Amino acid sequence: MIYTEPACAKLNLSLDILGKRADGYHDLRMVMASIDLADEVTVSFVSEPGIQVSADLPYLPRGGGNIAAKAAERFFQETGLPPAGLSIHIRKRVPVCAGMAGGSSDGAAVLRVLRRALAPEMTEERLEEIGALVGSDVPYCVRGGTALAEGRGERLTDLPALPPCWLAVCKPPCSISTPELFSLVRLKKLRCHPDTAGMIAALERGDLEGVARRMYNVFEDVLPRRYVQVFEIKSALLGLGAISASMTGSGPTVFGLFRDREPAEQAAEVLRGQFGSGVLCRAVGSGRHSFS
Ligand code: ATP
């Protein structure tokens, strides 16, 4: 049996940090949207025991270090089903270490496939719980779509889809350490928090401008100077006609939101020339609806 599953990237329409928890994690509140920039994850059931992972990017972990393999191992541990021999191949399209949850999404794609093939009676909620044991972003990636993610990211509430729009997404060549950013947040008082309730109300009204006005990521407030490209890309996007632009996750990827396709396409092209990366994307619906 061979299954091919898309593993969509996510963008943070907002990212807020509410505090630090006793368990060392931070309490987050994020509005996330899946986009049509996706890896292609192929899961083959094979006769040899064990889980093999390969990818078209040679530097990704091949064995148990890959999030796709970790997800499969967790699935068998949690369900008690006899571990099947799996050969997983990832065609990587989502930039790595980009704040777009590419690895988590690969893990989530594997979980969806295993549930479909081996445990069709399992609820979506149970699959998300297994995902939470793999990584904080995995439950959201299992579900996909537009959602509010709270806690470590595992407490999810479905939200109305982002109103029709176009996105220009740019991952500059630098990479940012997520633990370093979290440590900086502790050291410095955040000057501003996103209006998450206002963004949810705007989504409920289908008000794209209202969403755009409230796009904000608190990590931008503590970003060290050496990541100046993040702000250069934001200004470039705004200059190229984006209604709004923001960094996603712990960066360094920046995206701009456009009402119309043409300026978004042009912006992606300009960014490719200036920063070596620029992709035109659209938001996509939830995993429940688009990946059956
Ligand atoms: P997040 O937005 O969840 O913080 P990210 O986009 O910053 O994630 P990823 O690309 O998901 O980062 O993962 C980066 C790290 O995870 C790299 O060190 C990479 O080697 C490792 N990794 C393990 N499995 C994968 C995978 N399937 N795809 C990408 N990275 C993987």
py3Dmol code that shows the C-alpha trace and the ligand (Angstrom):
import py3Dmol

protein = """\
ATOM      1  CA  MET A   1       0.000   0.000   0.000  1.00  0.00           C
ATOM      2  CA  ILE A   2       1.310   3.450  -0.914  1.00  0.00           C
ATOM      3  CA  TYR A   3      -0.249   6.691   0.293  1.00  0.00           C
ATOM      4  CA  THR A   4       0.716  10.197  -0.803  1.00  0.00           C
ATOM      5  CA  GLU A   5      -0.304  13.027   1.475  1.00  0.00           C
ATOM      6  CA  PRO A   6       0.232  16.795   1.284  1.00  0.00           C
ATOM      7  CA  ALA A   7       1.937  18.396   4.289  1.00  0.00           C
ATOM      8  CA  CYS A   8       0.976  22.055   4.203  1.00  0.00           C
ATOM      9  CA  ALA A   9       3.017  24.869   5.694  1.00  0.00           C
ATOM     10  CA  LYS A  10       1.391  27.226   8.198  1.00  0.00           C
ATOM     11  CA  LEU A  11       1.567  30.969   8.641  1.00  0.00           C
ATOM     12  CA  ASN A  12       0.971  32.812  11.898  1.00  0.00           C
ATOM     13  CA  LEU A  13      -1.578  35.540  11.297  1.00  0.00           C
ATOM     14  CA  SER A  14      -0.815  36.421  14.914  1.00  0.00           C
ATOM     15  CA  LEU A  15       1.499  35.139  17.623  1.00  0.00           C
ATOM     16  CA  ASP A  16       1.203  36.174  21.249  1.00  0.00           C
ATOM     17  CA  ILE A  17       3.106  34.945  24.305  1.00  0.00           C
ATOM     18  CA  LEU A  18       1.048  35.133  27.478  1.00  0.00           C
ATOM     19  CA  GLY A  19       3.591  33.878  30.001  1.00  0.00           C
ATOM     20  CA  LYS A  20       5.946  31.140  31.060  1.00  0.00           C
ATOM     21  CA  ARG A  21       4.573  27.953  32.562  1.00  0.00           C
ATOM     22  CA  ALA A  22       5.852  25.841  35.429  1.00  0.00           C
ATOM     23  CA  ASP A  23       6.762  23.073  32.934  1.00  0.00           C
ATOM     24  CA  GLY A  24       9.174  25.430  31.118  1.00  0.00           C
ATOM     25  CA  TYR A  25       6.971  25.926  28.056  1.00  0.00           C
ATOM     26  CA  HIS A  26       5.436  29.278  27.170  1.00  0.00           C
ATOM     27  CA  ASP A  27       1.712  29.891  27.031  1.00  0.00           C
ATOM     28  CA  LEU A  28       0.924  30.972  23.498  1.00  0.00           C
ATOM     29  CA  ARG A  29      -2.085  32.342  21.656  1.00  0.00           C
ATOM     30  CA  MET A  30      -1.794  32.154  17.897  1.00  0.00           C
ATOM     31  CA  VAL A  31      -4.051  32.450  14.891  1.00  0.00           C
ATOM     32  CA  MET A  32      -2.719  30.088  12.250  1.00  0.00           C
ATOM     33  CA  ALA A  33      -3.597  29.469   8.613  1.00  0.00           C
ATOM     34  CA  SER A  34      -2.536  26.584   6.354  1.00  0.00           C
ATOM     35  CA  ILE A  35      -1.241  27.496   2.932  1.00  0.00           C
ATOM     36  CA  ASP A  36      -0.879  25.623  -0.327  1.00  0.00           C
ATOM     37  CA  LEU A  37       2.908  25.483  -0.074  1.00  0.00           C
ATOM     38  CA  ALA A  38       3.236  21.822   0.854  1.00  0.00           C
ATOM     39  CA  ASP A  39       5.671  18.940   1.098  1.00  0.00           C
ATOM     40  CA  GLU A  40       4.585  15.691  -0.494  1.00  0.00           C
ATOM     41  CA  VAL A  41       4.842  12.799   1.937  1.00  0.00           C
ATOM     42  CA  THR A  42       4.690   9.270   0.503  1.00  0.00           C
ATOM     43  CA  VAL A  43       4.193   6.442   2.980  1.00  0.00           C
ATOM     44  CA  SER A  44       4.748   2.912   1.659  1.00  0.00           C
ATOM     45  CA  PHE A  45       3.926  -0.155   3.733  1.00  0.00           C
ATOM     46  CA  VAL A  46       6.824  -2.550   3.181  1.00  0.00           C
ATOM     47  CA  SER A  47       7.642  -6.084   4.327  1.00  0.00           C
ATOM     48  CA  GLU A  48      10.949  -5.179   6.056  1.00  0.00           C
ATOM     49  CA  PRO A  49      10.396  -4.104   9.673  1.00  0.00           C
ATOM     50  CA  GLY A  50      11.352  -0.608  10.863  1.00  0.00           C
ATOM     51  CA  ILE A  51      10.780   2.937   9.661  1.00  0.00           C
ATOM     52  CA  GLN A  52      12.973   4.344   6.881  1.00  0.00           C
ATOM     53  CA  VAL A  53      12.825   8.001   5.898  1.00  0.00           C
ATOM     54  CA  SER A  54      14.301   9.571   2.777  1.00  0.00           C
ATOM     55  CA  ALA A  55      13.955  13.078   1.395  1.00  0.00           C
ATOM     56  CA  ASP A  56      15.012  15.029  -1.654  1.00  0.00           C
ATOM     57  CA  LEU A  57      16.957  17.337   0.690  1.00  0.00           C
ATOM     58  CA  PRO A  58      20.099  15.422   1.667  1.00  0.00           C
ATOM     59  CA  TYR A  59      20.629  17.205   4.992  1.00  0.00           C
ATOM     60  CA  LEU A  60      17.302  16.218   6.565  1.00  0.00           C
ATOM     61  CA  PRO A  61      17.534  13.462   9.199  1.00  0.00           C
ATOM     62  CA  ARG A  62      16.926  10.052   7.589  1.00  0.00           C
ATOM     63  CA  GLY A  63      16.158   7.770  10.486  1.00  0.00           C
ATOM     64  CA  GLY A  64      14.452   8.219  13.849  1.00  0.00           C
ATOM     65  CA  GLY A  65      15.592  11.872  14.017  1.00  0.00           C
ATOM     66  CA  ASN A  66      13.089  12.819  11.340  1.00  0.00           C
ATOM     67  CA  ILE A  67       9.789  14.108  12.715  1.00  0.00           C
ATOM     68  CA  ALA A  68       7.984  11.863  10.210  1.00  0.00           C
ATOM     69  CA  ALA A  69       9.597   8.785  11.798  1.00  0.00           C
ATOM     70  CA  LYS A  70       8.945  10.073  15.332  1.00  0.00           C
ATOM     71  CA  ALA A  71       5.268  10.493  14.463  1.00  0.00           C
ATOM     72  CA  ALA A  72       5.013   6.936  13.123  1.00  0.00           C
ATOM     73  CA  GLU A  73       6.744   5.503  16.197  1.00  0.00           C
ATOM     74  CA  ARG A  74       4.381   7.417  18.499  1.00  0.00           C
ATOM     75  CA  PHE A  75       1.366   6.223  16.547  1.00  0.00           C
ATOM     76  CA  PHE A  76       2.266   2.561  17.094  1.00  0.00           C
ATOM     77  CA  GLN A  77       3.214   3.137  20.766  1.00  0.00           C
ATOM     78  CA  GLU A  78      -0.042   4.917  21.535  1.00  0.00           C
ATOM     79  CA  THR A  79      -2.394   2.632  19.595  1.00  0.00           C
ATOM     80  CA  GLY A  80      -0.692  -0.625  20.578  1.00  0.00           C
ATOM     81  CA  LEU A  81      -1.004  -1.734  16.939  1.00  0.00           C
ATOM     82  CA  PRO A  82       1.827  -3.971  15.715  1.00  0.00           C
ATOM     83  CA  PRO A  83       4.453  -1.682  14.133  1.00  0.00           C
ATOM     84  CA  ALA A  84       4.283  -1.912  10.348  1.00  0.00           C
ATOM     85  CA  GLY A  85       7.387  -1.646   8.152  1.00  0.00           C
ATOM     86  CA  LEU A  86       7.294   1.808   6.603  1.00  0.00           C
ATOM     87  CA  SER A  87       9.285   3.564   3.946  1.00  0.00           C
ATOM     88  CA  ILE A  88       8.554   7.307   4.050  1.00  0.00           C
ATOM     89  CA  HIS A  89       9.731   9.668   1.322  1.00  0.00           C
ATOM     90  CA  ILE A  90       9.454  13.458   1.649  1.00  0.00           C
ATOM     91  CA  ARG A  91       9.536  15.778  -1.347  1.00  0.00           C
ATOM     92  CA  LYS A  92      10.489  18.926   0.543  1.00  0.00           C
ATOM     93  CA  ARG A  93       8.876  22.132  -0.692  1.00  0.00           C
ATOM     94  CA  VAL A  94       8.393  23.970   2.617  1.00  0.00           C
ATOM     95  CA  PRO A  95      11.588  25.805   3.606  1.00  0.00           C
ATOM     96  CA  VAL A  96      13.382  24.202   6.570  1.00  0.00           C
ATOM     97  CA  CYS A  97      13.838  26.148   9.846  1.00  0.00           C
ATOM     98  CA  ALA A  98      11.513  28.792   8.534  1.00  0.00           C
ATOM     99  CA  GLY A  99       8.794  29.177  11.186  1.00  0.00           C
ATOM    100  CA  MET A 100       6.373  27.400   8.853  1.00  0.00           C
ATOM    101  CA  ALA A 101       6.141  24.091  10.777  1.00  0.00           C
ATOM    102  CA  GLY A 102       7.380  22.083   7.782  1.00  0.00           C
ATOM    103  CA  GLY A 103       8.715  19.195   9.883  1.00  0.00           C
ATOM    104  CA  SER A 104       5.627  19.124  12.127  1.00  0.00           C
ATOM    105  CA  SER A 105       3.463  19.045   9.034  1.00  0.00           C
ATOM    106  CA  ASP A 106       5.367  16.037   7.667  1.00  0.00           C
ATOM    107  CA  GLY A 107       4.785  14.282  11.001  1.00  0.00           C
ATOM    108  CA  ALA A 108       1.092  15.191  10.879  1.00  0.00           C
ATOM    109  CA  ALA A 109       0.800  13.862   7.310  1.00  0.00           C
ATOM    110  CA  VAL A 110       2.228  10.515   8.457  1.00  0.00           C
ATOM    111  CA  LEU A 111      -0.261  10.394  11.350  1.00  0.00           C
ATOM    112  CA  ARG A 112      -3.182  11.066   9.009  1.00  0.00           C
ATOM    113  CA  VAL A 113      -2.042   8.303   6.668  1.00  0.00           C
ATOM    114  CA  LEU A 114      -1.576   5.763   9.490  1.00  0.00           C
ATOM    115  CA  ARG A 115      -4.980   6.532  10.916  1.00  0.00           C
ATOM    116  CA  ARG A 116      -6.611   6.190   7.504  1.00  0.00           C
ATOM    117  CA  ALA A 117      -4.837   2.915   6.766  1.00  0.00           C
ATOM    118  CA  LEU A 118      -4.829   1.236  10.179  1.00  0.00           C
ATOM    119  CA  ALA A 119      -7.272   2.918  12.572  1.00  0.00           C
ATOM    120  CA  PRO A 120     -10.123   4.551  10.638  1.00  0.00           C
ATOM    121  CA  GLU A 121     -12.292   4.498  13.768  1.00  0.00           C
ATOM    122  CA  MET A 122      -9.885   6.772  15.656  1.00  0.00           C
ATOM    123  CA  THR A 123     -11.275  10.263  16.301  1.00  0.00           C
ATOM    124  CA  GLU A 124      -9.583  13.390  14.999  1.00  0.00           C
ATOM    125  CA  GLU A 125      -9.148  14.517  18.619  1.00  0.00           C
ATOM    126  CA  ARG A 126      -7.250  11.329  19.524  1.00  0.00           C
ATOM    127  CA  LEU A 127      -5.006  11.756  16.495  1.00  0.00           C
ATOM    128  CA  GLU A 128      -4.279  15.344  17.579  1.00  0.00           C
ATOM    129  CA  GLU A 129      -3.473  14.074  21.102  1.00  0.00           C
ATOM    130  CA  ILE A 130      -0.938  11.658  19.630  1.00  0.00           C
ATOM    131  CA  GLY A 131       0.401  14.581  17.575  1.00  0.00           C
ATOM    132  CA  ALA A 132       0.919  16.622  20.763  1.00  0.00           C
ATOM    133  CA  LEU A 133       3.287  13.900  22.005  1.00  0.00           C
ATOM    134  CA  VAL A 134       5.375  14.390  18.856  1.00  0.00           C
ATOM    135  CA  GLY A 135       5.615  18.198  18.937  1.00  0.00           C
ATOM    136  CA  SER A 136       3.748  21.363  19.884  1.00  0.00           C
ATOM    137  CA  ASP A 137       2.780  22.311  16.307  1.00  0.00           C
ATOM    138  CA  VAL A 138       1.800  18.787  15.236  1.00  0.00           C
ATOM    139  CA  PRO A 139      -1.846  18.839  16.482  1.00  0.00           C
ATOM    140  CA  TYR A 140      -2.502  22.003  14.494  1.00  0.00           C
ATOM    141  CA  CYS A 141      -0.830  20.475  11.436  1.00  0.00           C
ATOM    142  CA  VAL A 142      -3.008  17.351  11.793  1.00  0.00           C
ATOM    143  CA  ARG A 143      -6.067  19.582  11.624  1.00  0.00           C
ATOM    144  CA  GLY A 144      -4.945  22.422   9.350  1.00  0.00           C
ATOM    145  CA  GLY A 145      -7.095  25.296   8.134  1.00  0.00           C
ATOM    146  CA  THR A 146      -7.568  28.527  10.050  1.00  0.00           C
ATOM    147  CA  ALA A 147      -7.477  27.941  13.799  1.00  0.00           C
ATOM    148  CA  LEU A 148      -6.712  29.475  17.158  1.00  0.00           C
ATOM    149  CA  ALA A 149      -3.916  27.559  18.890  1.00  0.00           C
ATOM    150  CA  GLU A 150      -3.417  28.050  22.631  1.00  0.00           C
ATOM    151  CA  GLY A 151      -1.360  26.524  25.421  1.00  0.00           C
ATOM    152  CA  ARG A 152       1.818  25.113  23.883  1.00  0.00           C
ATOM    153  CA  GLY A 153      -0.084  25.226  20.602  1.00  0.00           C
ATOM    154  CA  GLU A 154      -2.062  22.029  21.188  1.00  0.00           C
ATOM    155  CA  ARG A 155      -5.401  23.567  22.318  1.00  0.00           C
ATOM    156  CA  LEU A 156      -7.197  24.226  19.054  1.00  0.00           C
ATOM    157  CA  THR A 157     -10.362  26.053  18.071  1.00  0.00           C
ATOM    158  CA  ASP A 158     -11.478  26.085  14.438  1.00  0.00           C
ATOM    159  CA  LEU A 159     -11.951  29.549  12.990  1.00  0.00           C
ATOM    160  CA  PRO A 160     -13.660  30.730   9.801  1.00  0.00           C
ATOM    161  CA  ALA A 161     -11.342  30.551   6.799  1.00  0.00           C
ATOM    162  CA  LEU A 162      -9.171  33.540   5.939  1.00  0.00           C
ATOM    163  CA  PRO A 163     -11.219  35.585   3.425  1.00  0.00           C
ATOM    164  CA  PRO A 164     -10.037  35.129  -0.184  1.00  0.00           C
ATOM    165  CA  CYS A 165      -6.615  36.721  -0.608  1.00  0.00           C
ATOM    166  CA  TRP A 166      -3.117  36.096  -1.967  1.00  0.00           C
ATOM    167  CA  LEU A 167       0.083  35.710  -0.009  1.00  0.00           C
ATOM    168  CA  ALA A 168       3.672  36.437  -1.000  1.00  0.00           C
ATOM    169  CA  VAL A 169       6.012  34.408   1.214  1.00  0.00           C
ATOM    170  CA  CYS A 170       9.754  35.024   1.554  1.00  0.00           C
ATOM    171  CA  LYS A 171      12.287  33.005   3.600  1.00  0.00           C
ATOM    172  CA  PRO A 172      15.556  34.946   3.766  1.00  0.00           C
ATOM    173  CA  PRO A 173      18.780  32.940   3.904  1.00  0.00           C
ATOM    174  CA  CYS A 174      19.358  33.445   7.663  1.00  0.00           C
ATOM    175  CA  SER A 175      17.935  31.123  10.319  1.00  0.00           C
ATOM    176  CA  ILE A 176      16.785  32.114  13.783  1.00  0.00           C
ATOM    177  CA  SER A 177      17.091  29.991  16.917  1.00  0.00           C
ATOM    178  CA  THR A 178      13.655  29.506  18.509  1.00  0.00           C
ATOM    179  CA  PRO A 179      15.057  28.920  22.061  1.00  0.00           C
ATOM    180  CA  GLU A 180      17.129  32.115  21.721  1.00  0.00           C
ATOM    181  CA  LEU A 181      14.048  34.128  20.776  1.00  0.00           C
ATOM    182  CA  PHE A 182      12.052  32.729  23.698  1.00  0.00           C
ATOM    183  CA  SER A 183      14.889  33.626  26.079  1.00  0.00           C
ATOM    184  CA  LEU A 184      14.902  37.197  24.760  1.00  0.00           C
ATOM    185  CA  VAL A 185      11.167  37.466  25.367  1.00  0.00           C
ATOM    186  CA  ARG A 186      11.767  36.671  29.022  1.00  0.00           C
ATOM    187  CA  LEU A 187      14.395  39.389  29.291  1.00  0.00           C
ATOM    188  CA  LYS A 188      12.503  42.196  27.682  1.00  0.00           C
ATOM    189  CA  LYS A 189       9.057  43.494  28.366  1.00  0.00           C
ATOM    190  CA  LEU A 190       6.817  43.132  25.345  1.00  0.00           C
ATOM    191  CA  ARG A 191       5.629  46.528  24.166  1.00  0.00           C
ATOM    192  CA  CYS A 192       2.584  45.353  22.345  1.00  0.00           C
ATOM    193  CA  HIS A 193       0.315  42.307  21.998  1.00  0.00           C
ATOM    194  CA  PRO A 194      -1.850  41.311  19.058  1.00  0.00           C
ATOM    195  CA  ASP A 195      -5.576  41.934  19.275  1.00  0.00           C
ATOM    196  CA  THR A 196      -6.436  38.244  18.946  1.00  0.00           C
ATOM    197  CA  ALA A 197     -10.105  38.691  19.859  1.00  0.00           C
ATOM    198  CA  GLY A 198     -10.375  41.466  17.254  1.00  0.00           C
ATOM    199  CA  MET A 199      -8.759  39.239  14.640  1.00  0.00           C
ATOM    200  CA  ILE A 200     -11.185  36.405  15.390  1.00  0.00           C
ATOM    201  CA  ALA A 201     -14.110  38.844  15.113  1.00  0.00           C
ATOM    202  CA  ALA A 202     -12.713  40.058  11.767  1.00  0.00           C
ATOM    203  CA  LEU A 203     -12.463  36.451  10.523  1.00  0.00           C
ATOM    204  CA  GLU A 204     -16.054  35.891  11.612  1.00  0.00           C
ATOM    205  CA  ARG A 205     -17.139  38.968   9.621  1.00  0.00           C
ATOM    206  CA  GLY A 206     -15.060  37.906   6.599  1.00  0.00           C
ATOM    207  CA  ASP A 207     -13.254  41.245   6.930  1.00  0.00           C
ATOM    208  CA  LEU A 208      -9.850  40.871   5.260  1.00  0.00           C
ATOM    209  CA  GLU A 209      -8.708  44.422   6.106  1.00  0.00           C
ATOM    210  CA  GLY A 210      -9.707  43.818   9.743  1.00  0.00           C
ATOM    211  CA  VAL A 211      -7.557  40.672   9.802  1.00  0.00           C
ATOM    212  CA  ALA A 212      -4.670  42.462   8.061  1.00  0.00           C
ATOM    213  CA  ARG A 213      -4.752  45.371  10.521  1.00  0.00           C
ATOM    214  CA  ARG A 214      -4.367  42.963  13.437  1.00  0.00           C
ATOM    215  CA  MET A 215      -1.547  40.794  12.053  1.00  0.00           C
ATOM    216  CA  TYR A 216       1.219  40.883  14.643  1.00  0.00           C
ATOM    217  CA  ASN A 217       3.938  38.582  15.954  1.00  0.00           C
ATOM    218  CA  VAL A 218       5.443  39.480  19.345  1.00  0.00           C
ATOM    219  CA  PHE A 219       8.769  37.873  18.374  1.00  0.00           C
ATOM    220  CA  GLU A 220       9.361  40.807  16.026  1.00  0.00           C
ATOM    221  CA  ASP A 221       9.674  43.027  19.088  1.00  0.00           C
ATOM    222  CA  VAL A 222      12.701  41.123  20.415  1.00  0.00           C
ATOM    223  CA  LEU A 223      14.404  40.220  17.151  1.00  0.00           C
ATOM    224  CA  PRO A 224      18.151  40.933  17.376  1.00  0.00           C
ATOM    225  CA  ARG A 225      19.538  43.516  14.945  1.00  0.00           C
ATOM    226  CA  ARG A 226      21.331  40.917  12.877  1.00  0.00           C
ATOM    227  CA  TYR A 227      17.946  39.817  11.516  1.00  0.00           C
ATOM    228  CA  VAL A 228      17.361  43.197   9.892  1.00  0.00           C
ATOM    229  CA  GLN A 229      16.353  41.366   6.684  1.00  0.00           C
ATOM    230  CA  VAL A 230      13.044  40.476   8.316  1.00  0.00           C
ATOM    231  CA  PHE A 231      12.186  44.168   8.517  1.00  0.00           C
ATOM    232  CA  GLU A 232      13.598  44.867   5.065  1.00  0.00           C
ATOM    233  CA  ILE A 233      11.295  42.211   3.613  1.00  0.00           C
ATOM    234  CA  LYS A 234       8.326  43.615   5.526  1.00  0.00           C
ATOM    235  CA  SER A 235       8.945  47.109   4.175  1.00  0.00           C
ATOM    236  CA  ALA A 236       9.494  45.732   0.675  1.00  0.00           C
ATOM    237  CA  LEU A 237       6.155  43.900   0.850  1.00  0.00           C
ATOM    238  CA  LEU A 238       4.305  46.979   2.076  1.00  0.00           C
ATOM    239  CA  GLY A 239       5.965  49.057  -0.658  1.00  0.00           C
ATOM    240  CA  LEU A 240       4.828  46.477  -3.202  1.00  0.00           C
ATOM    241  CA  GLY A 241       1.199  46.843  -2.183  1.00  0.00           C
ATOM    242  CA  ALA A 242       0.655  44.306   0.635  1.00  0.00           C
ATOM    243  CA  ILE A 243      -2.223  45.275   2.938  1.00  0.00           C
ATOM    244  CA  SER A 244      -0.108  43.941   5.784  1.00  0.00           C
ATOM    245  CA  ALA A 245       3.056  41.911   6.380  1.00  0.00           C
ATOM    246  CA  SER A 246       4.331  39.883   9.303  1.00  0.00           C
ATOM    247  CA  MET A 247       6.932  37.326  10.357  1.00  0.00           C
ATOM    248  CA  THR A 248       5.584  33.801  10.890  1.00  0.00           C
ATOM    249  CA  GLY A 249       6.407  31.720  13.980  1.00  0.00           C
ATOM    250  CA  SER A 250       9.952  32.223  15.171  1.00  0.00           C
ATOM    251  CA  GLY A 251      10.922  33.369  11.680  1.00  0.00           C
ATOM    252  CA  PRO A 252      12.711  34.288   9.648  1.00  0.00           C
ATOM    253  CA  THR A 253       9.991  33.847   6.985  1.00  0.00           C
ATOM    254  CA  VAL A 254       7.910  36.942   6.281  1.00  0.00           C
ATOM    255  CA  PHE A 255       4.654  37.031   4.353  1.00  0.00           C
ATOM    256  CA  GLY A 256       2.557  39.784   2.860  1.00  0.00           C
ATOM    257  CA  LEU A 257      -1.189  39.661   2.469  1.00  0.00           C
ATOM    258  CA  PHE A 258      -2.731  40.979  -0.768  1.00  0.00           C
ATOM    259  CA  ARG A 259      -6.323  41.270  -1.932  1.00  0.00           C
ATOM    260  CA  ASP A 260      -5.406  40.629  -5.576  1.00  0.00           C
ATOM    261  CA  ARG A 261      -3.236  38.085  -7.308  1.00  0.00           C
ATOM    262  CA  GLU A 262      -1.227  40.325  -9.632  1.00  0.00           C
ATOM    263  CA  PRO A 263       0.562  42.513  -7.063  1.00  0.00           C
ATOM    264  CA  ALA A 264       1.204  39.450  -4.889  1.00  0.00           C
ATOM    265  CA  GLU A 265       2.760  37.633  -7.834  1.00  0.00           C
ATOM    266  CA  GLN A 266       4.890  40.668  -8.677  1.00  0.00           C
ATOM    267  CA  ALA A 267       5.943  41.017  -5.039  1.00  0.00           C
ATOM    268  CA  ALA A 268       7.004  37.361  -4.904  1.00  0.00           C
ATOM    269  CA  GLU A 269       9.102  37.913  -8.018  1.00  0.00           C
ATOM    270  CA  VAL A 270      10.753  41.061  -6.637  1.00  0.00           C
ATOM    271  CA  LEU A 271      11.524  39.275  -3.350  1.00  0.00           C
ATOM    272  CA  ARG A 272      13.059  36.342  -5.247  1.00  0.00           C
ATOM    273  CA  GLY A 273      15.377  38.829  -6.921  1.00  0.00           C
ATOM    274  CA  GLN A 274      16.245  40.727  -3.730  1.00  0.00           C
ATOM    275  CA  PHE A 275      16.277  38.003  -1.069  1.00  0.00           C
ATOM    276  CA  GLY A 276      16.553  34.777  -3.074  1.00  0.00           C
ATOM    277  CA  SER A 277      13.081  33.570  -2.085  1.00  0.00           C
ATOM    278  CA  GLY A 278       9.545  34.517  -3.002  1.00  0.00           C
ATOM    279  CA  VAL A 279       6.509  32.264  -3.427  1.00  0.00           C
ATOM    280  CA  LEU A 280       2.926  33.086  -4.283  1.00  0.00           C
ATOM    281  CA  CYS A 281       0.519  31.169  -2.021  1.00  0.00           C
ATOM    282  CA  ARG A 282      -3.103  30.904  -0.987  1.00  0.00           C
ATOM    283  CA  ALA A 283      -4.685  29.805   2.262  1.00  0.00           C
ATOM    284  CA  VAL A 284      -6.240  26.327   2.264  1.00  0.00           C
ATOM    285  CA  GLY A 285      -9.004  24.694   4.276  1.00  0.00           C
ATOM    286  CA  SER A 286      -8.724  22.326   7.202  1.00  0.00           C
ATOM    287  CA  GLY A 287      -7.218  18.832   7.072  1.00  0.00           C
ATOM    288  CA  ARG A 288     -10.629  17.398   7.776  1.00  0.00           C
ATOM    289  CA  HIS A 289     -11.955  18.718   4.525  1.00  0.00           C
ATOM    290  CA  SER A 290      -9.094  18.727   2.088  1.00  0.00           C
ATOM    291  CA  PHE A 291      -7.115  15.598   2.856  1.00  0.00           C
ATOM    292  CA  SER A 292      -9.720  12.855   3.024  1.00  0.00           C
TER     293      SER A 292
END
"""
ligand_1 = """\
31
ATP
P 8.343 25.523 13.531
O 7.604 26.534 12.698
O 7.450 24.390 14.013
O 9.207 26.127 14.594
P 10.408 25.343 11.581
O 9.769 25.662 10.270
O 11.131 26.477 12.230
O 9.330 24.752 12.544
P 11.245 22.792 10.631
O 11.656 23.026 9.230
O 9.921 22.176 10.880
O 11.427 24.169 11.420
O 12.305 21.860 11.408
C 13.583 22.228 11.561
C 14.452 21.198 12.269
O 13.843 19.896 12.395
C 15.700 21.010 11.461
O 16.752 20.984 12.388
C 15.537 19.672 10.784
O 16.761 19.022 10.586
C 14.645 18.896 11.740
N 13.707 17.987 11.022
C 13.405 16.743 11.355
N 12.508 16.215 10.503
C 12.225 17.166 9.605
C 11.367 17.204 8.483
N 10.612 16.170 8.106
N 11.313 18.367 7.787
C 12.049 19.433 8.182
N 12.886 19.433 9.221
C 12.983 18.311 9.940
"""
view = py3Dmol.view(width=600, height=400)
view.addModel(protein, "pdb")
view.setStyle({"model": 0}, {"cartoon": {"style": "trace"}})
view.addModel(ligand_1, "xyz")
view.setStyle({"model": 1}, {"stick": {}})
view.zoomTo()
view.show()
